[in-house]
């Protein structure tokens, strides 16, 4: 919270998305301002009788951009992404 206040990140104009590294890292290596990474899925929906089944599968071999929240937390950093409040 100190970092957020010191860097004047609080605002009514945006929302902060804060992600922490996994428990295995125990302690964050630092804080990075990041962009959100949106996971991509492969969809193969089908209808079974009268029921829709989405059948989605995460695409796991995607490269995470260096400035993404996913890359930061994967490497042991706390990630802060600033999201527009629109």
N, C-alpha and C positions, 0 to 999 in steps of 0.2 A: 504494500500500500504506500510505503514511503516513496518508492520510485514513481508511482502514478501521481502523487501530489507534487514531488520535486520537479517532474517534467511537465506539470500543468496539463495532464491528460484528461481531467474531468471536464465534461461539457454536456449541455443539454442537446447539442447538435449531433452527438454520436454516442454509440454504445461501445464499451470495451469488451472484447472477447479474450479472456485470459485462460491460457492452457498451461498446465504444469507438467514437467517430465514424469515419466513413469516411476512407480515406487522403487524399482530396482536401482534407479540412479540416486535415490535418497535425498540428494541435495542438488539444487539447480546450479549449473555452471555460470549462470548470469541471466540477464533479461534481454530479449531481442524484440524490436518492433517488427511485426511481420504482416504478410498478406494472408488471408484465409486460403487454404487449399481445399478444393471441393473434390471429394472422391468421385471417381467415375465408375459406373456400373454398366454391365452388359445386360440388356433386358431381352428375354425371350418369353413373353407372356403367352398364355394359352387358356382356352376355355375348357373346363371339364364339366359336362352337363350344363348347369346354369350357374357355375361358379368360376370366377376369374382368378387365375393363379399368376402372380407377377413373375416368378422365376427370375430373380435378379441375381447377378454374380459380380462381386467386387473385382475390378481389374487391379491386380496386385503388383504388376511389374512396372507401374508408372514411376517415372523419375519425379522426385519431389523438388520443386524449385528452391534454390538456396534461400530465398527470402520468405518462404512459406512457413506457416505455423507448424505444419507437419514435420518439416525438416528440423525446425528449432527443437521441438519436443523430442523427436527421435534422437537428437544429438545431446540431450540433457539440459536444454535451456528452457526457461519460462518464456512463453510467447504472449505478446500483446498485439492483437489486431484491432484497428480502429474501424468500426462499421458505421456507415451513415445511418442516421436515425430518421429515415424518410418513410 
